[in-house]
Structures are given as structure tokens and as C-alpha cells.
Amino acid sequence: MNRRTFIKSSLTAAAGYSLLQAFPYHLFAGEAQKFAHDIVTLGNTGIKVSRLAMGTGSGGYNKQSRQTRLLGIKGVADLFEEAFDNGIVFWDSADQYGSHPHIREALKRVPREKVVILTKTHATTEKKMKADLDRFRKEIGSDYIDIMLLHNMIDPRWPMLKQGAMDVLGQAREDGLIRAHGVSCHTIEALRIAAITDWVQIDFARINPYGVYMDAAVPEVLKVLGQMKQQGKGVIGMKIIGAGKLSKKIDESLQYVMDQNSVDCFSVGMTSSHEFNDIVKRLPAASVRG
């Protein structure tokens, strides 16, 4: 272990960084620039996505989100199209966000096979999961969905509680209706269970250097994400900018997540072309800042 790695490991083991302390850029500086359009593979799934995913769920609840409220169907589709033209081929949605029709509109302009679509369900039973799977595909306008996640796992007993939905998604993958399945987690207990559950192929995890809106302290979460990666699971980061709370720490947050080997890619919710281009421009510089 070299000195840089030793120091970084020691700091990471201590805690997340304070918003007031100077961020140690040099400890997380990569040797080569990383870009939003870099293509990475999600664990052992074989699914290739852009490093940056276009999120649609900022403040998402009750079939709406900041993106859908402010931009409407055409506006979100415009943003998806602009992202696609810049090499961003990963679209993140959920039933809870109400963003399926927005993806459907974007697919009128972008070849379906050129993008990876992720969505999320609150289904628990076999019956509800079958209904959601059929409805989601109709709403999106696609015969298949690339990634389907069980949304917002909190109870550590979720594999038992969600067995019906899990069985349906397992069969759907075999039938080619989805390509991979997994969970998004919102407690450290649920996250730990996801790490040891073979059914989970992909996890959507909250991660940033300051522990804002995360499931537990940064070192605890990183330990679990490391276990997931060792088992070949794909890990997608969320809350990178702390649901906007880290808007003055964007470069630090981006650099930190790009340096984490346990995180394949990450989703950021944006509501304008300006916000999108700002993030895209920040990534290469942030990845090597010393």
C-alpha cells in the first residue's frame, strides 16, 4: 500500500468529511480524466451504461418529481435527447416519479436499443409485480426494460416480504422482459441484506463524501458497497450531491464518487440544459484535481 492509499484509507475509516473542512483533493485524484460519457459495465450483468445517468426523481413522490413538474413531458424528453447526443445513454426513472411517459416521448427520437432504461417498483406481491411490469412497459413504450429495481428497501426482512415480486422479476429476466433486477436501499440494514442476497444483481446506493442523506456513516456504507462489488453486483450511486444540499461542494462530491472502485456509475437529477452541461464539464477536471 503506497502512502496516498494509506492516508486515504485512514481518513475514510474515520468518518465522512465535514462541510467546513478543506477537502483533500490530492487523495482522490485519478491518473486519467473520467468523462460523463465513459461506458462502464454494471457488475457481472454485462449491461453497459454511461458513467452519468440522467435522473428524473429529484423530490420524487406521488407520481411526480422536480423534473416532471418543471419541464413536463416535452422538456424532459428534450433533456434526454440532448444527453443522448452527448453520449449519455443511461436513463433513471421510477413509477414514483411519474417519469415513464417522458421516457416514451424521448424514445420517439432516440433508438430504443441505444439506451439503458432503469425503473423502480413498490410492488410486493406476485400479482402486483406482474401488473406493474405490464403497465411500465406500456407507459415507457418498450417491450422490455433493462433494469427493474424494488424501490426504497428499508426493512431488513425485505427478501421475505418481497418474495412474490422477486419471483416474478426472476422469471421476467429469463423471459427477456427485463435484463437485470435489484434494489434501491434507504437503511444500512436493508443495504447489508442486499449485499448478501444472491438475487440482487444491481444496487442503487446513496453515497457522497459528507454523509448527507446516506443510510449510515460513510465508512459503513463503503464497506457494504465493497462487499457488493466483490460479489459481482453492479452499484449505481445516488444522492451524489446530497439532494442539492451539496450544491456548493459539487466538484468535491463528483471527485469522491469517481474515485470509489465500489461504484460503477451514478445518477444525477437535472432540470435544465445548463445544469446538464455544467455537470458534464465538471467531471473531467474534478476526476484529476490534485
Secondary structure, DSSP 8 states (H G I E B T S, - for coil): --HHHHHHHHHHHH----TTS---GGGG--SS---TT-EEE-TTS--EEESEEEE--TT-BTTB-HHHHHHHHHHHHHHHHHHHHTT--EEE--GGGT-HHHHHHHTTTS-GGGSEEEEEE---SHHHHHHHHHHHHHHHT-S-EEEEEEEEE-STTHHHHTHHHHHHHHHHHHTTSEEEEEEEESSHHHHHHHHT-TT--EEEEE--TT-TT-SS-HHHHHHHHHHHHHTT-EEEEE-TTGGGTTTT-HHHHHHHHHT-TT--EEEEE--SHHHHHHHHHHHHHHHH--
